[in-house]
């Protein structure tokens, strides 16, 4: 397999939308495409694809990403003394969490190599104080992430409820899945790849297996995603890409985020959506999932929705 840097150089989107572009492949989400995606809503069936945000969540102890901490700052126990407020109950809460600890977007300031991120933005543009000075995720929030979502259920294609961790998905398999499902991934689509790997957590309650390797997209998919002009790629695994246990490197992250400028969606729970798609044979829908408007953020927790 060719070196990831050579692939990245060949399919690079740097400069394509201008030297100051901060959105990358989300530029494929045009107003016309969003209007067309809106027409996919026929029944009003809605599927929410986030994992729970909870102190007992998907993260394992002792890692750099902890589970969220949720605290109350006001409850019914706090009595109001202002005149007219005596009977009123107000509850408020806080949450402290790594932005990448649950279902999330990887923003364009999340991963780079050779001293820079997407569009040549220098590595030191992400600072300990203030975060990403250029590729901040709040700009993606302003763009919104909404369009035609397409589910490719690779686990179902293989006749299994989940793929084994050594399963690397190649472009030919994506195309066989398209043919089986009668759907085609096209320009401006948000591609959602189901591996079934999330079942280790949402069905079996075994996060330790979920985080131990994963099936996913092989590096060879980078060129395919670029050619199809996919706007964003999401999966039910934790890094979108297949992880070679011998290397544990993230070559597809490097090419997709840094060279193509693609926002990646991870840790999706696709089980209800996939069951419905298998039942009605409809694998396309309106997808929406804006990030939190965090100034300087390089990622964001999300609550993605698919609406049919
Ligand atoms: C890394 O593992 C670097 O990040 P993520 O899986 O959140 O993209």
py3Dmol code that shows the C-alpha trace and the ligand (Angstrom):
import py3Dmol

protein = """\
ATOM      1  CA  UNK A   1       0.000   0.000   0.000  1.00  0.00           C
ATOM      2  CA  UNK A   2       1.227   3.450  -0.945  1.00  0.00           C
ATOM      3  CA  UNK A   3       2.394   5.754   1.856  1.00  0.00           C
ATOM      4  CA  UNK A   4      -0.441   7.859   3.307  1.00  0.00           C
ATOM      5  CA  UNK A   5       1.440  11.093   2.671  1.00  0.00           C
ATOM      6  CA  UNK A   6       1.693  10.330  -1.048  1.00  0.00           C
ATOM      7  CA  UNK A   7      -2.052   9.617  -1.199  1.00  0.00           C
ATOM      8  CA  UNK A   8      -2.751  12.800   0.745  1.00  0.00           C
ATOM      9  CA  UNK A   9      -0.668  14.859  -1.650  1.00  0.00           C
ATOM     10  CA  UNK A  10      -2.467  13.432  -4.678  1.00  0.00           C
ATOM     11  CA  UNK A  11      -5.997  14.042  -3.416  1.00  0.00           C
ATOM     12  CA  UNK A  12      -5.347  17.212  -1.407  1.00  0.00           C
ATOM     13  CA  UNK A  13      -8.100  19.850  -1.318  1.00  0.00           C
ATOM     14  CA  UNK A  14      -5.745  22.604  -0.152  1.00  0.00           C
ATOM     15  CA  UNK A  15      -6.583  25.817  -1.962  1.00  0.00           C
ATOM     16  CA  UNK A  16      -9.645  24.329  -3.690  1.00  0.00           C
ATOM     17  CA  UNK A  17     -12.026  26.615  -1.793  1.00  0.00           C
ATOM     18  CA  UNK A  18      -9.485  29.395  -1.280  1.00  0.00           C
ATOM     19  CA  UNK A  19      -6.338  29.770   0.800  1.00  0.00           C
ATOM     20  CA  UNK A  20      -8.345  30.837   3.891  1.00  0.00           C
ATOM     21  CA  UNK A  21     -10.940  28.063   3.718  1.00  0.00           C
ATOM     22  CA  UNK A  22     -11.722  26.465   7.098  1.00  0.00           C
ATOM     23  CA  UNK A  23     -14.575  24.113   6.104  1.00  0.00           C
ATOM     24  CA  UNK A  24     -12.944  21.622   3.729  1.00  0.00           C
ATOM     25  CA  UNK A  25     -15.306  19.032   2.279  1.00  0.00           C
ATOM     26  CA  UNK A  26     -18.284  20.561   4.102  1.00  0.00           C
ATOM     27  CA  UNK A  27     -18.176  23.022   1.188  1.00  0.00           C
ATOM     28  CA  UNK A  28     -19.861  20.200  -0.749  1.00  0.00           C
ATOM     29  CA  UNK A  29     -22.982  20.833   1.381  1.00  0.00           C
ATOM     30  CA  UNK A  30     -24.690  23.353  -0.859  1.00  0.00           C
ATOM     31  CA  UNK A  31     -28.071  25.007  -0.421  1.00  0.00           C
ATOM     32  CA  UNK A  32     -29.463  23.065  -3.415  1.00  0.00           C
ATOM     33  CA  UNK A  33     -28.248  19.743  -2.020  1.00  0.00           C
ATOM     34  CA  UNK A  34     -29.760  20.490   1.360  1.00  0.00           C
ATOM     35  CA  UNK A  35     -33.094  21.360  -0.271  1.00  0.00           C
ATOM     36  CA  UNK A  36     -32.981  18.030  -2.152  1.00  0.00           C
ATOM     37  CA  UNK A  37     -32.114  16.184   1.083  1.00  0.00           C
ATOM     38  CA  UNK A  38     -35.139  17.769   2.756  1.00  0.00           C
ATOM     39  CA  UNK A  39     -37.335  16.046   0.155  1.00  0.00           C
ATOM     40  CA  UNK A  40     -36.149  12.651   1.474  1.00  0.00           C
ATOM     41  CA  UNK A  41     -38.324  13.176   4.545  1.00  0.00           C
ATOM     42  CA  UNK A  42     -41.468  11.149   3.766  1.00  0.00           C
ATOM     43  CA  UNK A  43     -42.675   9.512   6.975  1.00  0.00           C
ATOM     44  CA  UNK A  44     -41.215  11.642   9.771  1.00  0.00           C
ATOM     45  CA  UNK A  45     -39.444   8.613  11.290  1.00  0.00           C
ATOM     46  CA  UNK A  46     -36.517   9.960  13.301  1.00  0.00           C
ATOM     47  CA  UNK A  47     -33.402   8.134  14.468  1.00  0.00           C
ATOM     48  CA  UNK A  48     -31.063   9.599  17.077  1.00  0.00           C
ATOM     49  CA  UNK A  49     -27.552   8.204  16.854  1.00  0.00           C
ATOM     50  CA  UNK A  50     -25.727   9.496  19.945  1.00  0.00           C
ATOM     51  CA  UNK A  51     -24.421   7.344  22.808  1.00  0.00           C
ATOM     52  CA  UNK A  52     -25.437   8.448  26.331  1.00  0.00           C
ATOM     53  CA  UNK A  53     -23.549  11.379  27.874  1.00  0.00           C
ATOM     54  CA  UNK A  54     -23.036   9.973  31.356  1.00  0.00           C
ATOM     55  CA  UNK A  55     -20.492   9.463  34.116  1.00  0.00           C
ATOM     56  CA  UNK A  56     -21.059   5.748  33.499  1.00  0.00           C
ATOM     57  CA  UNK A  57     -20.434   6.169  29.783  1.00  0.00           C
ATOM     58  CA  UNK A  58     -18.432   4.506  27.065  1.00  0.00           C
ATOM     59  CA  UNK A  59     -14.944   5.699  28.112  1.00  0.00           C
ATOM     60  CA  UNK A  60     -12.667   3.364  30.084  1.00  0.00           C
ATOM     61  CA  UNK A  61     -10.982   4.428  33.337  1.00  0.00           C
ATOM     62  CA  UNK A  62      -7.368   5.595  33.223  1.00  0.00           C
ATOM     63  CA  UNK A  63      -7.418   7.015  29.695  1.00  0.00           C
ATOM     64  CA  UNK A  64      -6.832  10.588  28.523  1.00  0.00           C
ATOM     65  CA  UNK A  65     -10.529  10.917  27.665  1.00  0.00           C
ATOM     66  CA  UNK A  66     -12.697  10.524  30.740  1.00  0.00           C
ATOM     67  CA  UNK A  67     -16.434  10.066  30.961  1.00  0.00           C
ATOM     68  CA  UNK A  68     -18.464  13.269  31.398  1.00  0.00           C
ATOM     69  CA  UNK A  69     -18.985  14.655  34.907  1.00  0.00           C
ATOM     70  CA  UNK A  70     -22.462  16.071  35.438  1.00  0.00           C
ATOM     71  CA  UNK A  71     -23.187  18.282  38.453  1.00  0.00           C
ATOM     72  CA  UNK A  72     -26.229  20.205  39.623  1.00  0.00           C
ATOM     73  CA  UNK A  73     -25.764  23.869  40.556  1.00  0.00           C
ATOM     74  CA  UNK A  74     -29.373  24.611  41.527  1.00  0.00           C
ATOM     75  CA  UNK A  75     -32.164  22.294  42.629  1.00  0.00           C
ATOM     76  CA  UNK A  76     -35.490  22.440  44.493  1.00  0.00           C
ATOM     77  CA  UNK A  77     -33.444  22.436  47.719  1.00  0.00           C
ATOM     78  CA  UNK A  78     -32.303  26.017  46.968  1.00  0.00           C
ATOM     79  CA  UNK A  79     -35.038  28.315  48.249  1.00  0.00           C
ATOM     80  CA  UNK A  80     -35.603  31.681  46.645  1.00  0.00           C
ATOM     81  CA  UNK A  81     -36.049  34.665  48.947  1.00  0.00           C
ATOM     82  CA  UNK A  82     -36.967  37.316  46.379  1.00  0.00           C
ATOM     83  CA  UNK A  83     -40.583  38.470  46.714  1.00  0.00           C
ATOM     84  CA  UNK A  84     -42.803  36.512  44.344  1.00  0.00           C
ATOM     85  CA  UNK A  85     -40.187  33.765  43.801  1.00  0.00           C
ATOM     86  CA  UNK A  86     -40.862  31.766  46.986  1.00  0.00           C
ATOM     87  CA  UNK A  87     -42.786  28.987  45.209  1.00  0.00           C
ATOM     88  CA  UNK A  88     -40.616  28.759  42.121  1.00  0.00           C
ATOM     89  CA  UNK A  89     -38.320  25.773  41.515  1.00  0.00           C
ATOM     90  CA  UNK A  90     -35.295  26.206  39.259  1.00  0.00           C
ATOM     91  CA  UNK A  91     -32.797  23.467  38.418  1.00  0.00           C
ATOM     92  CA  UNK A  92     -29.500  24.147  36.604  1.00  0.00           C
ATOM     93  CA  UNK A  93     -26.584  21.917  35.774  1.00  0.00           C
ATOM     94  CA  UNK A  94     -22.982  21.784  34.605  1.00  0.00           C
ATOM     95  CA  UNK A  95     -21.152  19.287  32.501  1.00  0.00           C
ATOM     96  CA  UNK A  96     -17.378  18.785  32.316  1.00  0.00           C
ATOM     97  CA  UNK A  97     -16.239  16.517  29.559  1.00  0.00           C
ATOM     98  CA  UNK A  98     -13.608  15.875  26.910  1.00  0.00           C
ATOM     99  CA  UNK A  99     -15.265  16.982  23.677  1.00  0.00           C
ATOM    100  CA  UNK A 100     -14.223  13.700  22.040  1.00  0.00           C
ATOM    101  CA  UNK A 101     -15.544  11.360  24.746  1.00  0.00           C
ATOM    102  CA  UNK A 102     -18.943  10.509  23.232  1.00  0.00           C
ATOM    103  CA  UNK A 103     -20.541  10.579  19.767  1.00  0.00           C
ATOM    104  CA  UNK A 104     -18.567  13.372  18.161  1.00  0.00           C
ATOM    105  CA  UNK A 105     -17.172  15.303  15.245  1.00  0.00           C
ATOM    106  CA  UNK A 106     -13.430  15.470  14.718  1.00  0.00           C
ATOM    107  CA  UNK A 107     -12.865  19.038  13.532  1.00  0.00           C
ATOM    108  CA  UNK A 108     -10.117  20.097  11.142  1.00  0.00           C
ATOM    109  CA  UNK A 109      -7.814  21.191  13.973  1.00  0.00           C
ATOM    110  CA  UNK A 110      -7.905  17.681  15.471  1.00  0.00           C
ATOM    111  CA  UNK A 111      -5.249  15.894  13.407  1.00  0.00           C
ATOM    112  CA  UNK A 112      -2.332  17.025  11.229  1.00  0.00           C
ATOM    113  CA  UNK A 113       1.175  15.902  10.347  1.00  0.00           C
ATOM    114  CA  UNK A 114       4.462  17.388   9.142  1.00  0.00           C
ATOM    115  CA  UNK A 115       3.866  20.608  11.048  1.00  0.00           C
ATOM    116  CA  UNK A 116       0.417  21.532   9.801  1.00  0.00           C
ATOM    117  CA  UNK A 117      -3.281  20.893   9.529  1.00  0.00           C
ATOM    118  CA  UNK A 118      -5.737  21.289   6.615  1.00  0.00           C
ATOM    119  CA  UNK A 119      -4.915  24.022   4.091  1.00  0.00           C
ATOM    120  CA  UNK A 120      -1.390  24.405   5.495  1.00  0.00           C
ATOM    121  CA  UNK A 121      -2.546  25.908   8.789  1.00  0.00           C
ATOM    122  CA  UNK A 122       0.497  25.662  11.113  1.00  0.00           C
ATOM    123  CA  UNK A 123       0.554  23.217  14.033  1.00  0.00           C
ATOM    124  CA  UNK A 124       1.101  26.031  16.562  1.00  0.00           C
ATOM    125  CA  UNK A 125      -2.255  27.584  15.602  1.00  0.00           C
ATOM    126  CA  UNK A 126      -3.746  25.238  18.208  1.00  0.00           C
ATOM    127  CA  UNK A 127      -2.759  26.638  21.588  1.00  0.00           C
ATOM    128  CA  UNK A 128      -3.135  25.342  25.127  1.00  0.00           C
ATOM    129  CA  UNK A 129      -4.827  28.648  25.928  1.00  0.00           C
ATOM    130  CA  UNK A 130      -7.611  29.394  23.484  1.00  0.00           C
ATOM    131  CA  UNK A 131      -7.497  26.242  21.385  1.00  0.00           C
ATOM    132  CA  UNK A 132      -7.547  26.374  17.600  1.00  0.00           C
ATOM    133  CA  UNK A 133      -6.970  29.922  16.363  1.00  0.00           C
ATOM    134  CA  UNK A 134      -7.832  29.110  12.743  1.00  0.00           C
ATOM    135  CA  UNK A 135      -9.658  25.798  12.309  1.00  0.00           C
ATOM    136  CA  UNK A 136     -12.027  26.269  15.233  1.00  0.00           C
ATOM    137  CA  UNK A 137     -15.121  24.067  15.202  1.00  0.00           C
ATOM    138  CA  UNK A 138     -17.443  27.026  15.801  1.00  0.00           C
ATOM    139  CA  UNK A 139     -17.082  27.773  12.083  1.00  0.00           C
ATOM    140  CA  UNK A 140     -18.477  24.343  11.290  1.00  0.00           C
ATOM    141  CA  UNK A 141     -21.375  25.088  13.630  1.00  0.00           C
ATOM    142  CA  UNK A 142     -22.041  28.270  11.668  1.00  0.00           C
ATOM    143  CA  UNK A 143     -22.047  26.297   8.402  1.00  0.00           C
ATOM    144  CA  UNK A 144     -24.269  23.647   9.991  1.00  0.00           C
ATOM    145  CA  UNK A 145     -23.889  20.001   9.116  1.00  0.00           C
ATOM    146  CA  UNK A 146     -27.050  18.957   7.281  1.00  0.00           C
ATOM    147  CA  UNK A 147     -27.663  17.129   4.033  1.00  0.00           C
ATOM    148  CA  UNK A 148     -28.337  13.750   2.454  1.00  0.00           C
ATOM    149  CA  UNK A 149     -27.173  10.964   4.738  1.00  0.00           C
ATOM    150  CA  UNK A 150     -26.465   7.531   3.251  1.00  0.00           C
ATOM    151  CA  UNK A 151     -26.024   4.448   5.414  1.00  0.00           C
ATOM    152  CA  UNK A 152     -23.777   1.686   4.064  1.00  0.00           C
ATOM    153  CA  UNK A 153     -24.342  -1.324   6.288  1.00  0.00           C
ATOM    154  CA  UNK A 154     -21.160  -3.339   5.797  1.00  0.00           C
ATOM    155  CA  UNK A 155     -21.970  -5.709   8.666  1.00  0.00           C
ATOM    156  CA  UNK A 156     -25.285  -6.650   6.993  1.00  0.00           C
ATOM    157  CA  UNK A 157     -23.507  -7.013   3.639  1.00  0.00           C
ATOM    158  CA  UNK A 158     -21.317  -9.651   5.301  1.00  0.00           C
ATOM    159  CA  UNK A 159     -24.291 -11.355   6.979  1.00  0.00           C
ATOM    160  CA  UNK A 160     -23.027 -10.641  10.505  1.00  0.00           C
ATOM    161  CA  UNK A 161     -24.285  -8.422  13.341  1.00  0.00           C
ATOM    162  CA  UNK A 162     -20.785  -6.954  13.728  1.00  0.00           C
ATOM    163  CA  UNK A 163     -17.550  -7.208  11.766  1.00  0.00           C
ATOM    164  CA  UNK A 164     -14.485  -8.766  13.403  1.00  0.00           C
ATOM    165  CA  UNK A 165     -11.702  -6.327  14.390  1.00  0.00           C
ATOM    166  CA  UNK A 166      -9.423  -7.501  11.563  1.00  0.00           C
ATOM    167  CA  UNK A 167     -11.958  -6.489   8.897  1.00  0.00           C
ATOM    168  CA  UNK A 168     -10.628  -3.598   6.794  1.00  0.00           C
ATOM    169  CA  UNK A 169     -13.229  -2.179   4.405  1.00  0.00           C
ATOM    170  CA  UNK A 170     -11.986  -1.453   0.869  1.00  0.00           C
ATOM    171  CA  UNK A 171     -13.697   0.615  -1.869  1.00  0.00           C
ATOM    172  CA  UNK A 172     -14.896  -2.523  -3.721  1.00  0.00           C
ATOM    173  CA  UNK A 173     -16.827  -3.491  -0.597  1.00  0.00           C
ATOM    174  CA  UNK A 174     -18.416  -0.041  -0.350  1.00  0.00           C
ATOM    175  CA  UNK A 175     -19.552  -0.458  -3.954  1.00  0.00           C
ATOM    176  CA  UNK A 176     -20.903  -3.964  -3.375  1.00  0.00           C
ATOM    177  CA  UNK A 177     -22.842  -2.542  -0.447  1.00  0.00           C
ATOM    178  CA  UNK A 178     -24.247   0.240  -2.642  1.00  0.00           C
ATOM    179  CA  UNK A 179     -25.375  -2.360  -5.183  1.00  0.00           C
ATOM    180  CA  UNK A 180     -26.989  -4.549  -2.510  1.00  0.00           C
ATOM    181  CA  UNK A 181     -28.840  -1.616  -0.981  1.00  0.00           C
ATOM    182  CA  UNK A 182     -29.758   0.108  -4.279  1.00  0.00           C
ATOM    183  CA  UNK A 183     -28.188   3.409  -3.272  1.00  0.00           C
ATOM    184  CA  UNK A 184     -25.238   5.468  -4.525  1.00  0.00           C
ATOM    185  CA  UNK A 185     -23.027   7.806  -2.519  1.00  0.00           C
ATOM    186  CA  UNK A 186     -22.653  11.107  -4.356  1.00  0.00           C
ATOM    187  CA  UNK A 187     -21.379  14.681  -4.068  1.00  0.00           C
ATOM    188  CA  UNK A 188     -22.276  16.423  -0.823  1.00  0.00           C
ATOM    189  CA  UNK A 189     -23.454  13.243   0.937  1.00  0.00           C
ATOM    190  CA  UNK A 190     -22.746  12.456   4.544  1.00  0.00           C
ATOM    191  CA  UNK A 191     -21.596   8.834   4.436  1.00  0.00           C
ATOM    192  CA  UNK A 192     -22.403   6.679   7.441  1.00  0.00           C
ATOM    193  CA  UNK A 193     -20.625   3.333   7.594  1.00  0.00           C
ATOM    194  CA  UNK A 194     -22.001   0.655   9.878  1.00  0.00           C
ATOM    195  CA  UNK A 195     -19.557  -1.984  11.118  1.00  0.00           C
ATOM    196  CA  UNK A 196     -21.768  -3.227  13.975  1.00  0.00           C
ATOM    197  CA  UNK A 197     -18.796  -2.674  16.312  1.00  0.00           C
ATOM    198  CA  UNK A 198     -20.934  -0.453  18.574  1.00  0.00           C
ATOM    199  CA  UNK A 199     -22.914  -3.561  19.610  1.00  0.00           C
ATOM    200  CA  UNK A 200     -20.026  -4.455  21.933  1.00  0.00           C
ATOM    201  CA  UNK A 201     -21.081  -1.418  23.970  1.00  0.00           C
ATOM    202  CA  UNK A 202     -24.791  -0.751  23.388  1.00  0.00           C
ATOM    203  CA  UNK A 203     -25.929  -4.392  23.350  1.00  0.00           C
ATOM    204  CA  UNK A 204     -23.259  -6.287  25.310  1.00  0.00           C
ATOM    205  CA  UNK A 205     -22.170  -3.498  27.698  1.00  0.00           C
ATOM    206  CA  UNK A 206     -18.494  -4.285  27.053  1.00  0.00           C
ATOM    207  CA  UNK A 207     -16.621  -1.016  26.391  1.00  0.00           C
ATOM    208  CA  UNK A 208     -13.312  -2.803  26.983  1.00  0.00           C
ATOM    209  CA  UNK A 209     -13.910  -4.786  23.786  1.00  0.00           C
ATOM    210  CA  UNK A 210     -15.167  -1.695  21.926  1.00  0.00           C
ATOM    211  CA  UNK A 211     -11.876   0.121  22.538  1.00  0.00           C
ATOM    212  CA  UNK A 212      -9.661  -2.869  21.744  1.00  0.00           C
ATOM    213  CA  UNK A 213      -9.009  -2.441  18.004  1.00  0.00           C
ATOM    214  CA  UNK A 214     -11.824  -1.983  15.498  1.00  0.00           C
ATOM    215  CA  UNK A 215     -12.975  -2.837  11.992  1.00  0.00           C
ATOM    216  CA  UNK A 216     -13.309   0.175   9.703  1.00  0.00           C
ATOM    217  CA  UNK A 217     -12.336   1.905   6.491  1.00  0.00           C
ATOM    218  CA  UNK A 218      -8.995   0.984   4.953  1.00  0.00           C
ATOM    219  CA  UNK A 219      -6.647   3.762   3.827  1.00  0.00           C
ATOM    220  CA  UNK A 220      -7.506   2.869   0.219  1.00  0.00           C
ATOM    221  CA  UNK A 221     -10.974   4.410   0.796  1.00  0.00           C
ATOM    222  CA  UNK A 222      -9.461   7.919   0.931  1.00  0.00           C
ATOM    223  CA  UNK A 223      -9.307   8.209  -2.840  1.00  0.00           C
ATOM    224  CA  UNK A 224     -12.856   6.830  -3.214  1.00  0.00           C
ATOM    225  CA  UNK A 225     -14.256   9.355  -0.725  1.00  0.00           C
ATOM    226  CA  UNK A 226     -12.440  12.160  -2.534  1.00  0.00           C
ATOM    227  CA  UNK A 227     -13.704  11.042  -5.963  1.00  0.00           C
ATOM    228  CA  UNK A 228     -17.283  10.756  -4.732  1.00  0.00           C
ATOM    229  CA  UNK A 229     -16.992  14.243  -3.157  1.00  0.00           C
ATOM    230  CA  UNK A 230     -18.344  13.035   0.171  1.00  0.00           C
ATOM    231  CA  UNK A 231     -18.950  15.939   2.597  1.00  0.00           C
ATOM    232  CA  UNK A 232     -18.309  14.027   5.853  1.00  0.00           C
ATOM    233  CA  UNK A 233     -17.800  10.410   6.910  1.00  0.00           C
ATOM    234  CA  UNK A 234     -19.179   8.833  10.084  1.00  0.00           C
ATOM    235  CA  UNK A 235     -19.086   5.389  11.661  1.00  0.00           C
ATOM    236  CA  UNK A 236     -20.141   3.396  14.689  1.00  0.00           C
ATOM    237  CA  UNK A 237     -16.524   2.588  15.545  1.00  0.00           C
ATOM    238  CA  UNK A 238     -14.290   5.057  17.415  1.00  0.00           C
ATOM    239  CA  UNK A 239     -11.944   6.242  14.675  1.00  0.00           C
ATOM    240  CA  UNK A 240     -13.807   5.604  11.371  1.00  0.00           C
ATOM    241  CA  UNK A 241     -10.772   3.718  10.114  1.00  0.00           C
ATOM    242  CA  UNK A 242      -9.576   0.150  10.499  1.00  0.00           C
ATOM    243  CA  UNK A 243      -6.825  -0.039  13.088  1.00  0.00           C
ATOM    244  CA  UNK A 244      -3.988  -2.360  12.274  1.00  0.00           C
ATOM    245  CA  UNK A 245      -3.156  -3.837  15.708  1.00  0.00           C
ATOM    246  CA  UNK A 246       0.504  -4.121  14.662  1.00  0.00           C
ATOM    247  CA  UNK A 247       0.756  -0.379  14.058  1.00  0.00           C
ATOM    248  CA  UNK A 248      -2.163   1.382  15.804  1.00  0.00           C
ATOM    249  CA  UNK A 249      -1.468   4.341  13.493  1.00  0.00           C
ATOM    250  CA  UNK A 250      -4.198   6.567  12.054  1.00  0.00           C
ATOM    251  CA  UNK A 251      -3.210   7.049   8.392  1.00  0.00           C
ATOM    252  CA  UNK A 252      -6.775   7.601   7.150  1.00  0.00           C
ATOM    253  CA  UNK A 253      -7.333  10.302   9.788  1.00  0.00           C
ATOM    254  CA  UNK A 254      -4.216  12.057   8.522  1.00  0.00           C
ATOM    255  CA  UNK A 255      -5.296  12.014   4.888  1.00  0.00           C
ATOM    256  CA  UNK A 256      -8.996  12.733   5.395  1.00  0.00           C
ATOM    257  CA  UNK A 257      -8.711  15.483   8.010  1.00  0.00           C
ATOM    258  CA  UNK A 258      -5.439  17.156   7.029  1.00  0.00           C
ATOM    259  CA  UNK A 259      -5.337  16.682   3.258  1.00  0.00           C
ATOM    260  CA  UNK A 260      -8.984  16.451   2.191  1.00  0.00           C
ATOM    261  CA  UNK A 261     -10.298  18.690   4.982  1.00  0.00           C
ATOM    262  CA  UNK A 262     -12.955  16.181   5.988  1.00  0.00           C
ATOM    263  CA  UNK A 263     -14.822  16.316   9.283  1.00  0.00           C
ATOM    264  CA  UNK A 264     -15.205  12.795  10.759  1.00  0.00           C
ATOM    265  CA  UNK A 265     -18.073  11.491  12.894  1.00  0.00           C
ATOM    266  CA  UNK A 266     -17.272   8.759  15.410  1.00  0.00           C
ATOM    267  CA  UNK A 267     -18.879   6.589  18.110  1.00  0.00           C
ATOM    268  CA  UNK A 268     -22.299   6.620  16.387  1.00  0.00           C
ATOM    269  CA  UNK A 269     -25.027   4.232  17.562  1.00  0.00           C
ATOM    270  CA  UNK A 270     -26.509   3.043  14.266  1.00  0.00           C
ATOM    271  CA  UNK A 271     -28.482   0.067  15.524  1.00  0.00           C
ATOM    272  CA  UNK A 272     -32.055   1.470  15.277  1.00  0.00           C
ATOM    273  CA  UNK A 273     -31.407   3.232  11.993  1.00  0.00           C
ATOM    274  CA  UNK A 274     -29.869   0.103  10.454  1.00  0.00           C
ATOM    275  CA  UNK A 275     -32.792  -2.077  11.594  1.00  0.00           C
ATOM    276  CA  UNK A 276     -35.255   0.334  10.022  1.00  0.00           C
ATOM    277  CA  UNK A 277     -33.272   0.571   6.772  1.00  0.00           C
ATOM    278  CA  UNK A 278     -33.179  -3.240   6.531  1.00  0.00           C
ATOM    279  CA  UNK A 279     -36.966  -3.269   6.984  1.00  0.00           C
ATOM    280  CA  UNK A 280     -38.007  -0.555   4.532  1.00  0.00           C
ATOM    281  CA  UNK A 281     -35.064  -0.811   2.120  1.00  0.00           C
ATOM    282  CA  UNK A 282     -34.473   2.971   2.315  1.00  0.00           C
ATOM    283  CA  UNK A 283     -30.844   3.831   3.069  1.00  0.00           C
ATOM    284  CA  UNK A 284     -30.966   7.586   2.400  1.00  0.00           C
ATOM    285  CA  UNK A 285     -32.406  10.292   4.654  1.00  0.00           C
ATOM    286  CA  UNK A 286     -32.069  13.842   5.857  1.00  0.00           C
ATOM    287  CA  UNK A 287     -29.092  13.961   8.206  1.00  0.00           C
ATOM    288  CA  UNK A 288     -28.330  16.764  10.617  1.00  0.00           C
ATOM    289  CA  UNK A 289     -25.773  17.135  13.374  1.00  0.00           C
ATOM    290  CA  UNK A 290     -24.412  20.601  14.168  1.00  0.00           C
ATOM    291  CA  UNK A 291     -21.499  20.743  16.624  1.00  0.00           C
ATOM    292  CA  UNK A 292     -21.487  22.859  19.781  1.00  0.00           C
ATOM    293  CA  UNK A 293     -20.301  26.364  18.845  1.00  0.00           C
ATOM    294  CA  UNK A 294     -17.080  26.128  20.865  1.00  0.00           C
ATOM    295  CA  UNK A 295     -14.647  28.928  20.040  1.00  0.00           C
ATOM    296  CA  UNK A 296     -11.253  27.282  19.548  1.00  0.00           C
ATOM    297  CA  UNK A 297     -12.676  23.739  19.692  1.00  0.00           C
ATOM    298  CA  UNK A 298     -11.117  20.944  17.644  1.00  0.00           C
ATOM    299  CA  UNK A 299     -14.006  18.535  18.145  1.00  0.00           C
ATOM    300  CA  UNK A 300     -17.518  18.433  19.479  1.00  0.00           C
ATOM    301  CA  UNK A 301     -19.997  16.108  21.122  1.00  0.00           C
ATOM    302  CA  UNK A 302     -23.075  15.717  18.917  1.00  0.00           C
ATOM    303  CA  UNK A 303     -26.574  14.282  18.821  1.00  0.00           C
ATOM    304  CA  UNK A 304     -26.872  13.217  15.169  1.00  0.00           C
ATOM    305  CA  UNK A 305     -30.322  12.744  13.648  1.00  0.00           C
ATOM    306  CA  UNK A 306     -31.463  10.789  10.593  1.00  0.00           C
ATOM    307  CA  UNK A 307     -34.989  11.661   9.440  1.00  0.00           C
ATOM    308  CA  UNK A 308     -36.857   9.611   6.832  1.00  0.00           C
TER     309      UNK A 308
END
"""
ligand_1 = """\
8
LIG
C -7.743 9.886 17.936
O -7.750 8.758 18.366
C -6.494 10.615 17.634
O -8.833 10.566 17.760
P -10.302 10.169 17.356
O -10.483 8.683 17.360
O -11.176 10.873 18.316
O -10.448 10.741 16.008
"""
view = py3Dmol.view(width=600, height=400)
view.addModel(protein, "pdb")
view.setStyle({"model": 0}, {"cartoon": {"style": "trace"}})
view.addModel(ligand_1, "xyz")
view.setStyle({"model": 1}, {"stick": {}})
view.zoomTo()
view.show()
